[in-house]
Amino acid sequence: MRKNIPLTLIIGITILCSLNLLMISSLSPQLFWKQFLAWIIGIFLFFIGTQINPKQTPSQGTILLIISCVILLIPIISGNFTRGSRRWLYIGSMSLQPSEIVKAPLMLFLSTTNLPLLHLIPVAIIMLQPDLGSAISVFILIIPILLYNPKLLKLSLIAGLILLIASPLAYKYILKDYQRQRIENFIKPSSDPLGQGYNLIQSQIAIGSGGFFGKGYKKGTQGQLLFLPEKHSDFIFAATTEELGLFSVVLILGSYFLIVSSLFKKAFNTSYNRPLFLFTLGIAIEIWAQSFINIGMNLGLLPVTGIPLPFMSVGGSSIMVLLFSLGIICSA
């Protein structure tokens, strides 16, 4: 079994795990043991994943799609609002995010189905929660399917062009007020420095003040003094840079390079197994895209979308599902 797990993947995950637990203990120590447990469960799920053969039949893929849609509908039906959306599933004192849980089964569905556009159904359900960031994150899974299907790629390019032309109407009539405000404050955060532009401004201050080695563990003023909102989730990259400096940025970016490059290599080495090939590409692109969007958001290069930084943002659902997915990839 060991020969199927790339060393570069192990190194990348180990570095991110260490940084994640270190920063959670600094920024939100009350969440440390919960996060530590998520990693333990995730590692257990990783080894379970190595026993799963991703070569499913189309009928099995359809069942996975139906189950995913049902899971996504549960928080909408339950009606439990958290920060204006219904995106969480509560089981006792535990909270799970269905949009993260369904990523692995949806990718298995996409890797075997002949009807990949059905993937838009769970994306639409997530939009109803509403959760634009998670909807984008789940939609990204379809990218490798489009790339290897000329007809779908052509159709998606036409649809993308139509959406681009219709974007002014979508901006005015489809996006929620807070989503429009995020875009406006991304363009000009100084227009509302104490309101919608506050997060971005504080994130840039945190990153800029870290220097090469940072201010030190638990010594970051923006994170420790609560100037930086969502310091342990959406803006953990900024909080980490402030405390550990540019050195931590090199470690984080290097780790993602090791993980993504090893997954691409794994994908093309298993191209004989099309479902595993597509599944691996989907997870690789997902990790890369989420990292790119989150870090771009922290730097002020992209609008704030609420997409977490893989393996770094607090949240057990994301870590456990990603590790489970990586286990499936290492099954062959």
C-alpha positions as CSV (number, residue, x, y, z in Angstrom):
1,M,0.0,0.0,0.0
2,R,2.8,2.4,0.8
3,K,4.2,2.5,-2.7
4,N,0.9,4.0,-3.9
5,I,1.3,7.1,-1.6
6,P,3.7,9.7,-3.1
7,L,6.3,10.9,-0.7
8,T,5.8,14.5,-1.9
9,L,2.1,14.2,-1.0
10,I,2.9,13.1,2.5
11,I,5.4,15.9,3.0
12,G,3.0,18.6,1.8
13,I,0.1,17.3,4.0
14,T,2.4,17.0,7.0
15,I,3.6,20.6,6.7
16,L,0.1,22.0,6.3
17,C,-1.2,19.9,9.2
18,S,1.6,21.2,11.4
19,L,1.0,24.8,10.4
20,N,-2.8,24.4,10.8
21,L,-2.6,23.0,14.3
22,L,0.1,25.6,15.3
23,M,-2.0,28.5,14.1
24,I,-5.3,27.2,15.5
25,S,-3.6,26.9,18.9
26,S,-2.5,30.5,18.6
27,L,-5.6,32.1,17.1
28,S,-8.4,30.0,18.5
29,P,-7.1,27.6,21.2
30,Q,-10.6,26.6,22.2
31,L,-10.9,24.9,18.8
32,F,-7.6,23.1,18.9
33,W,-8.7,19.7,20.1
34,K,-11.7,19.8,17.8
35,Q,-9.4,20.5,14.8
36,F,-6.9,17.9,16.1
37,L,-9.7,15.3,16.2
38,A,-10.7,16.2,12.6
39,W,-7.2,15.4,11.5
40,I,-7.2,12.1,13.3
41,I,-10.5,11.1,11.7
42,G,-9.3,12.4,8.4
43,I,-6.2,10.2,8.5
44,F,-8.5,7.2,9.4
45,L,-10.7,8.1,6.4
46,F,-7.6,8.4,4.2
47,F,-6.8,4.7,4.8
48,I,-10.4,3.7,4.3
49,G,-10.3,5.6,1.0
50,T,-7.3,3.5,-0.2
51,Q,-9.6,0.5,-0.1
52,I,-12.2,2.0,-2.5
53,N,-12.1,1.3,-6.2
54,P,-13.2,4.5,-8.0
55,K,-14.2,2.5,-11.0
56,Q,-17.9,2.8,-10.5
57,T,-20.8,2.0,-12.8
58,P,-23.0,4.8,-14.1
59,S,-25.9,3.6,-12.0
60,Q,-23.8,3.8,-8.8
61,G,-22.8,7.3,-9.8
62,T,-26.4,8.3,-10.1
63,I,-27.1,7.0,-6.6
64,L,-24.2,9.1,-5.3
65,L,-25.7,12.2,-7.0
66,I,-29.1,11.6,-5.5
67,I,-27.6,11.1,-2.0
68,S,-25.5,14.3,-2.4
69,C,-28.6,16.3,-3.3
70,V,-30.5,14.9,-0.3
71,I,-27.7,15.8,2.0
72,L,-27.5,19.3,0.6
73,L,-31.2,19.8,1.1
74,I,-31.2,18.9,4.8
75,P,-29.9,22.3,6.1
76,I,-32.4,24.1,3.8
77,I,-35.3,22.1,5.1
78,S,-34.2,22.3,8.8
79,G,-34.2,26.1,8.5
80,N,-31.3,26.7,10.9
81,F,-29.8,30.0,9.8
82,T,-26.2,30.8,10.6
83,R,-25.0,34.3,9.4
84,G,-27.8,34.6,7.0
85,S,-27.5,31.1,5.3
86,R,-28.5,27.5,5.9
87,R,-25.3,25.7,5.1
88,W,-24.7,23.7,8.3
89,L,-25.9,20.3,9.5
90,Y,-26.0,20.0,13.3
91,I,-25.7,16.7,15.0
92,G,-25.7,17.3,18.7
93,S,-22.8,19.6,19.5
94,M,-21.2,18.7,16.1
95,S,-21.6,20.8,13.0
96,L,-20.9,19.5,9.5
97,Q,-21.0,21.4,6.2
98,P,-22.8,19.3,3.6
99,S,-21.3,21.2,0.7
100,E,-17.9,19.9,1.8
101,I,-19.2,16.4,2.6
102,V,-20.6,15.8,-0.9
103,K,-17.4,16.7,-2.9
104,A,-16.0,13.2,-2.9
105,P,-19.2,11.5,-4.0
106,L,-19.9,14.2,-6.6
107,M,-16.5,13.7,-8.0
108,L,-17.1,10.0,-8.2
109,F,-20.3,10.7,-10.0
110,L,-18.6,13.0,-12.5
111,S,-15.9,10.5,-13.2
112,T,-18.3,7.8,-14.3
113,T,-21.5,9.5,-15.6
114,N,-22.5,10.2,-19.2
115,L,-24.6,13.2,-18.0
116,P,-22.1,15.5,-16.2
117,L,-24.4,18.5,-16.5
118,L,-26.6,17.0,-13.8
119,H,-23.8,18.3,-11.5
120,L,-25.5,21.7,-11.8
121,I,-28.3,20.4,-9.6
122,P,-26.3,20.2,-6.4
123,V,-24.6,23.5,-7.4
124,A,-28.1,25.1,-7.6
125,I,-29.1,23.7,-4.3
126,I,-26.0,25.2,-2.6
127,M,-27.0,28.6,-4.2
128,L,-30.3,28.3,-2.5
129,Q,-28.7,28.0,1.0
130,P,-27.4,30.6,-0.1
131,D,-23.6,30.0,-0.3
132,L,-21.9,31.4,-3.3
133,G,-18.4,30.4,-2.2
134,S,-19.3,26.8,-1.7
135,A,-21.2,26.7,-5.0
136,I,-18.1,27.9,-6.8
137,S,-16.0,25.4,-5.0
138,V,-18.3,22.5,-5.9
139,F,-18.8,23.7,-9.5
140,I,-15.0,23.6,-10.0
141,L,-15.1,19.8,-9.8
142,I,-16.6,19.6,-13.3
143,I,-13.6,21.3,-14.9
144,P,-11.6,18.1,-15.8
145,I,-14.8,16.6,-17.3
146,L,-15.2,19.7,-19.5
147,L,-11.5,19.7,-20.6
148,Y,-11.8,16.1,-21.8
149,N,-15.1,16.4,-23.5
150,P,-14.8,18.7,-26.6
151,K,-18.6,19.0,-27.1
152,L,-19.1,20.0,-23.4
153,L,-16.1,22.3,-23.5
154,K,-17.5,24.2,-26.5
155,L,-20.9,24.4,-24.9
156,S,-19.5,25.7,-21.6
157,L,-17.4,28.3,-23.5
158,I,-20.6,29.5,-25.2
159,A,-22.5,29.5,-21.9
160,G,-19.6,31.4,-20.3
161,L,-19.7,34.1,-23.0
162,I,-23.5,34.4,-22.5
163,L,-23.0,34.7,-18.7
164,L,-20.4,37.4,-19.3
165,I,-22.7,39.4,-21.5
166,A,-25.5,39.0,-19.0
167,S,-23.3,39.7,-15.9
168,P,-24.6,43.3,-15.5
169,L,-28.2,41.9,-15.2
170,A,-27.0,39.1,-12.9
171,Y,-25.2,41.7,-10.7
172,K,-28.4,43.8,-10.4
173,Y,-31.1,41.1,-10.1
174,I,-29.5,37.8,-9.0
175,L,-26.8,38.6,-6.5
176,K,-27.7,39.3,-2.9
177,D,-27.0,42.7,-1.4
178,Y,-24.0,41.4,0.6
179,Q,-22.6,39.8,-2.5
180,R,-22.8,43.0,-4.5
181,Q,-21.2,44.8,-1.6
182,R,-18.3,42.4,-1.6
183,I,-17.6,43.1,-5.3
184,E,-17.9,46.9,-4.8
185,N,-15.5,46.8,-1.8
186,F,-13.1,44.6,-3.6
187,I,-12.9,47.3,-6.3
188,K,-12.6,50.1,-3.7
189,P,-12.2,48.8,-0.1
190,S,-11.5,52.4,1.2
191,S,-15.0,53.4,0.3
192,D,-16.3,51.6,3.5
193,P,-13.2,51.0,5.7
194,L,-15.2,50.3,8.8
195,G,-17.8,48.2,7.1
196,Q,-17.7,45.9,4.1
197,G,-14.1,46.9,3.2
198,Y,-12.8,46.3,6.8
199,N,-11.9,42.6,6.3
200,L,-9.8,43.2,3.2
201,I,-8.0,46.2,4.7
202,Q,-7.1,44.4,7.9
203,S,-5.9,41.3,5.9
204,Q,-3.6,43.5,3.9
205,I,-2.3,45.2,7.0
206,A,-1.6,41.8,8.6
207,I,0.3,40.4,5.6
208,G,2.3,43.6,5.1
209,S,3.4,43.8,8.8
210,G,4.7,40.2,9.1
211,G,8.1,40.7,7.5
212,F,10.2,37.7,6.7
213,F,10.0,35.9,10.1
214,G,6.8,37.4,11.4
215,K,5.9,39.0,14.7
216,G,6.1,35.7,16.5
217,Y,3.8,33.0,17.7
218,K,0.7,34.6,19.4
219,K,2.2,38.0,18.9
220,G,0.3,39.1,15.8
221,T,-1.6,42.3,16.6
222,Q,-4.3,42.0,13.9
223,G,-5.1,38.4,14.7
224,Q,-4.7,38.4,18.5
225,L,-6.4,41.7,19.1
226,L,-9.4,40.7,16.9
227,F,-8.8,43.4,14.3
228,L,-8.8,40.6,11.7
229,P,-12.2,38.9,11.4
230,E,-12.4,35.2,10.5
231,K,-8.7,34.9,11.5
232,H,-8.9,31.2,11.8
233,S,-11.0,30.5,8.7
234,D,-11.2,32.7,5.6
235,F,-8.3,34.9,6.6
236,I,-6.0,32.3,8.2
237,F,-3.4,33.0,5.5
238,A,-3.1,36.6,6.6
239,A,-3.0,35.7,10.3
240,T,-0.3,33.1,9.6
241,T,1.8,35.5,7.6
242,E,1.6,38.1,10.3
243,E,2.8,35.8,13.0
244,L,5.2,33.6,11.1
245,G,6.2,35.9,8.2
246,L,7.2,35.3,4.6
247,F,8.9,32.1,5.7
248,S,5.5,30.6,6.3
249,V,4.2,31.8,2.9
250,V,7.1,29.8,1.3
251,L,6.1,26.8,3.3
252,I,2.4,27.0,2.4
253,L,2.9,27.7,-1.3
254,G,5.6,25.0,-1.4
255,S,3.3,22.5,0.2
256,Y,0.5,23.2,-2.2
257,F,3.0,22.8,-5.1
258,L,4.1,19.4,-3.7
259,I,0.5,18.2,-3.3
260,V,-0.9,19.4,-6.6
261,S,2.1,18.3,-8.6
262,S,2.0,14.8,-7.1
263,L,-1.7,14.6,-7.8
264,F,-1.2,15.6,-11.5
265,K,1.6,13.1,-11.8
266,K,-0.6,10.4,-10.2
267,A,-3.4,11.2,-12.5
268,F,-1.4,10.8,-15.7
269,N,0.2,7.6,-14.4
270,T,-3.3,6.1,-14.0
271,S,-4.7,7.4,-17.2
272,Y,-5.6,3.8,-18.1
273,N,-8.2,4.0,-15.4
274,R,-10.4,6.8,-16.7
275,P,-12.6,7.2,-13.6
276,L,-9.6,7.4,-11.3
277,F,-7.8,9.7,-13.8
278,L,-10.8,12.2,-13.8
279,F,-11.3,11.9,-10.0
280,T,-7.7,12.7,-9.4
281,L,-7.6,15.6,-11.7
282,G,-10.8,16.9,-10.1
283,I,-9.4,16.9,-6.6
284,A,-6.1,18.4,-7.8
285,I,-7.8,21.3,-9.6
286,E,-10.1,21.7,-6.6
287,I,-7.2,22.1,-4.1
288,W,-5.3,24.4,-6.5
289,A,-8.4,26.6,-7.3
290,Q,-9.4,27.0,-3.6
291,S,-5.8,27.9,-2.6
292,F,-5.6,30.4,-5.5
293,I,-8.9,32.0,-4.7
294,N,-8.4,32.2,-0.9
295,I,-4.9,33.5,-1.0
296,G,-5.9,36.0,-3.8
297,M,-8.8,37.1,-1.5
298,N,-6.4,37.6,1.4
299,L,-4.1,39.7,-0.8
300,G,-6.9,41.8,-2.2
301,L,-6.5,40.4,-5.7
302,L,-9.9,38.7,-5.7
303,P,-13.3,39.5,-4.1
304,V,-14.0,37.9,-0.7
305,T,-16.0,34.7,-1.4
306,G,-15.8,32.7,1.8
307,I,-13.8,29.8,0.1
308,P,-11.6,28.2,2.8
309,L,-7.9,27.6,2.4
310,P,-7.5,23.8,2.0
311,F,-5.9,22.0,5.1
312,M,-5.4,25.4,6.7
313,S,-8.8,27.0,7.5
314,V,-10.5,25.7,10.6
315,G,-13.2,23.1,9.8
316,G,-13.3,19.4,10.1
317,S,-15.6,18.7,7.1
318,S,-13.2,20.0,4.6
319,I,-10.1,18.3,6.0
320,M,-11.8,14.9,6.5
321,V,-13.3,14.9,2.9
322,L,-10.0,16.0,1.3
323,L,-8.1,13.3,3.1
324,F,-10.7,10.7,2.2
325,S,-10.5,11.8,-1.4
326,L,-6.7,11.6,-1.4
327,G,-7.0,8.0,0.0
328,I,-9.2,7.1,-3.0
329,I,-6.6,8.5,-5.3
330,C,-3.9,6.4,-3.6
331,S,-5.9,3.2,-4.0
332,A,-4.2,2.3,-7.3
